[in-house]
Amino acid sequence: MQGTRAIDFRLTRVVSQPERLMAIRYLLADNGLDMDSDIASFVEAWCGNRLVGCAGLAGNVIKCVAVDQALRGENLSARLLAEVENVALEQGHFHLFLCTRPACQGRFTCSGFWPLASSGDDAVLLENTPTGLAHYCRSLQRLRQPGTEIGVIVMNANPFTLGHRHLAELAASQCDWLHLFVVREDASFFPYPERLAMVRAGVSHLPNVTVHEGSRYIISRGTFPAYFLKDSARVQHAWSEIDVILFRDAIAPALGITRRFIGSEPFCDVTRDYNQTLHRLLTGKIAVQEIPRIKASGSAVSASRVRHLLATGQLLRAREIVPVTTYDHLIARYGAQVAVA
């Protein structure tokens, strides 16, 4: 039967064509899937007047690939992937990721995707190149530094606070060299270039620190799909495991990392669960050192507190919990609020 049916492929823009999403939702539901909210466009496969396949695209991540059961075995998944890859290329996305259930991995590896890491039977992350991760690790190897104690911190810094600076200073004092990664995900209050600049300014006084731009191999929870793991706890668990496995098996060996520093997390359940995953999966390979949060005015210093102060027009109070370098950035960006206050 393969190739006997005429398939019409169409492109749907989620924002401008919401009326076309209902049929997609029904097809996804028939496949046991939900629709992720960050998908910007769908490639649809139509056989006559019936939607028989779809594949979503969120930035450089392919999601929500579904095929009508009656057409399985006719290579429609591969054709859908080819179509959605063309859309991604037109948008300037050449390096693509895809996350699916391990049970479905075979259909995607046959279409030019290679597995990176998996979380049990829940999720597997793939990319459209067999050499992407190896190439990235080679670029990291060129930044290796000598020493027996090589540390790492991964931070979002939204924005960079006195707590972040304390963590970096303490880690740097206990290591021969410290590698600091700033998560690239641009779904934060502060855009990525601003967060990166604040981190670089905030640790510029530390001579044994390399600040790294974020990598797509430091997984963004914003792009990790919830569409096939409807239990939010399972989504978080799978995201955490894949992220930590990639760090443990690829990033850490490339830089010779022996210790990972993390801050204690009294506020965010997601980050606290992630810290627990680090302890569990790195034991015996990389030491995990959890540093208690510092306090200011009786409360733990947090970036969320800074964002709250900004949202409520209390920028001057942020001076108590951010370094001068960050405060200068905030004044430059939000100075008008200070003038009004």
N, C-alpha and C positions, 0 to 999 in steps of 0.2 A: 504493500500500500504506500510505501514511502515515495513521496514526490508526486502522488496522484492528485492531491488536493491543492487547489489554488488558494494561496494565502496572501492576504492584503495586509501589509504592515503600515501602521499609522502612528504618528507621534502626538501625544497629549501633554500639554503644559498644565500642570496642576493648578496654578494660580489663575490662569486666564480661561481654563476650560473645566470648571468644577462639575458641570453637568455630565461630563463623560466619566466621572469617577465611580458612579454607582455600579456599572457593569464590572469594573475592575474589582471593586470590593466584593462582589458576589463570587467572582472567579477565585479570588484569593481565599475567601471563606471556604469554598468547595475544596481547596487544597490545604485547609487547616491553618491558613495564614491571616494575619492582620496587615493593615497598611501602615507603614512607618510615616510619621508626620513630617519628616524632613525631606521626603522625596520631591524633587522638583519637576520631573517629567517621567512619563511612561512610554515605552514602545508597546503597542498593542498588535496582536495578530488576530485577524478576522478571517473566518471561513464563511463566505456568504454574509448573512446577517447575524452571525454568532461570534462573540468574542471567545477565542479558543486559547489565547496565551497573552502574557504580559511580562514585562521586565522593567523595574524602576531604577532610576538613577538619582543619587543624592551626592552631588559633587563628583568625587572619583570613586564612589562606592556603588556597586550594583546590588540591588535589593529586590525582594518581592518578585522572584521569577516563578511563574506558575503556568502550567499547561493543562488544558482540558484533558480529563482522563481518557476520553475517546481517541485523542490524537497522540497519546504517549507511544513511543516506539517509532515515530515518524520523523525524528531528528528536529522537532520544532524547538526544543530548548536551545540547541546549537544555533539555529537560525535567529532566534530571539537575541541570544548573546551577541551574535555578529552585528545585528541591527543596533542594539543599545551601545555597543562599543563604538560604532560609527558616530552615534550621537555624542558620546563622550569625547571622541577625537575632535569633532567640530567645535566643541566647547573648550578645547585645549587640555583635556585630561588624557594623558597618555599612559599613566601608571594607575591601574585600576585594582580595586579590592572587591572581594565578594565573600560574604559570610553565609553559610548554610548549615543544615544539619549534616553530621557526618554520614548518615545513611544516604544522602543525596550527593555526596562528594564526587562519585564516579562520573555523573553526567557532566560536571563542570571541568574535571581534569581532562576529559575527552575533548573539551572545547578550548583548551589552551590556558587553563588556570592551574596554578601549582599551590599545594597546601603549605601554610606557614606554621600554624600551631592549632591545637584543638583543645577543647574542654570536655573531656569525657564523651558522652553520647549527645551532648547538648548543642555544640557548635564547633565549626571549623572555619578558620580564616584562610582564604586563598588570594593569590595575586596573579596578574596576567603576564608574569615573567618568571623564568626559573632562576634568574640571577640577581633579582632586585635586592633581596636581603643580603646576599653575599657581597654585592657591590657596595652597599651601605656600610657593611662591617669593614670592608677594606679601607673605606674613607676614614672610619674611626681609628683603625690601626695606625694610620699616619699621625694621629694625635695622641698616641700613647706616651706616657711619661714614666721615667724611671722611679723605682721605689718598691718597697714591700707592702706598704699600706696605701692602696688606691681606693678612694671613696667616690661615692656618687650621690647626688640628690636630684630628684625629679620634682619640679614644682610648677604650679600654674601661675602663682604670683599675680593675683587679680584684686588689688595691686600688691607690690612688694612691700612688706611691713617690717617692723622691728623684729617680729617673730621669724620671718624668713632670714633676716640678716643674722640673728642669733644662731639659727640652725647652720647657716653657711660658715660663720666664724668658728663655731665649735667643731664642725666637721673638718674644716681646713686645719685647725690646730692639732687634730688627731691623725692626720694623714700626710703622707709625703706629697700627694697630689689629690685634688678634688675635681671631679667632672660634674658640672651642673647643667641639667637639661631643662629648658623651658618648654612646656607642653605647647604644641603648635595650634591645637584646636582653637578656632576663632569663634567660639560660642560664648565668650565671657563678656563681662561688663566692659573691660578694657580690651581694645583690639590687640592682636598678637604683637605687632611691631612696638606698641607702647609698653606692653608687659616685658618684652625682651630688653628694651632700652632701660626700663627701671631696674631690672635685675643686673644688667651690666654695670650701671652706675652704682648700684647698691653694694656690689662686691668688688669694685675696682681697687679697693685698698688691700685686697688679699692677693699676695703674689703667686700662690700655688693653686689657682683656680682657673679652669677653662669653662667658659660659658658656651654651651652648644645650642644652636637653633634646634627647635623641636623636629621630630621625625615622624613620618607616618607609621613607623614601626613602634612608636610609643603611642599606643592605641587611644583614639579619642572615643570617650563614652558617647559623645554626640552622634557618632556614625555607627556605633555598634547597634545592630538591629534588635528590636523587640518584637518584630513581626512574627517570628516563629517560636519565641519563648515568651508566652503571655504572662507568666509569673515574673514580676519585676525582680524578685530576689534571685531567680535563676538567671535573668539577664545580667544582673550585676555580677553574679558569681562567675558566669562564663566570660564576661569582659575582663574581670580581674585575672582569671587564670591565664587567658591567652596573652594578656599584656605581660604578666610576670614571667611566663614561659619564654616569650620572645626576649625579654631582658636577660633572663638567666642563661639561656642557651646560645644567644647570638651577641647581644650588645655588650654584656659584661665581659665575656672572653675577649672580645675585640680590643677592649681598653685595659684588660688586666685588672678589673675591679674586684676588690676583696671585701668591701663593706658598703652597705647601703644605709644611708641616714634618712630617717623619717621623723616628722613631728607628730606628737600625740594628737589625737583628734577628739575633743570633747563635744563638738557640735554636730558634725556631719556623719550620719550612719554609713553613707556610701564610702567615704574615705576611711572610716574606721574598719569596715569590712575588708576594704582593699589592703589595709595594713596587716590584717590578720592573714590574708592570702600571701603576702610577702613573707611573713614569718613561717608559714607552713611550707611554701614551695622553695624557699631559699635555704632552709635549714641544712647544714652540712656542706653547703657549697659557697654561700656568700653570707657573711655576718650581717644581721639587721640590727641597727641601733636606733631605738625609739627615744627621741628627746622630748622631755616635758615642755609644754608651751610656757613661754614667759608671760607675766601678767603686767598690766598697766591699769592703775586706778581700781585695783581689786579684781579685774576680769582678765581672762585669757585674751591675748592679742590675736586678732583674726582679721583676714581680708574682708570677710562679710561685714564686720563692724565698720570698716572704712566705707564700704559701699553704702551701708545704711546711713552713715553720717552725710555722705554726699547726696543721697536721695532726699534727706530731710533738711538740706541746706545748712549743715553744721560742719562745713569744711575745716574751720579753724580748730575744732576739737580733734581732727584727724592728726594734728601735729604731735599728739601724745603717743601715737602708736605706729607712726611711719618714720623712716629715716629722712634726713634733710633732702637727700637726692629724690626721694619719692614725693615729698611735700612740695618741692620746687616744681615737679612735673604737674602735680595737682593744681597748684596755684596758676601755672601757665594755662592749664586747660579750663579750670573752673573759677578763674579769678573774678569773673563777673558776679558769681554767686556771693563771693566774699564781699564785694563792693556793696551789693544790695543789703547783705546782712549787717 
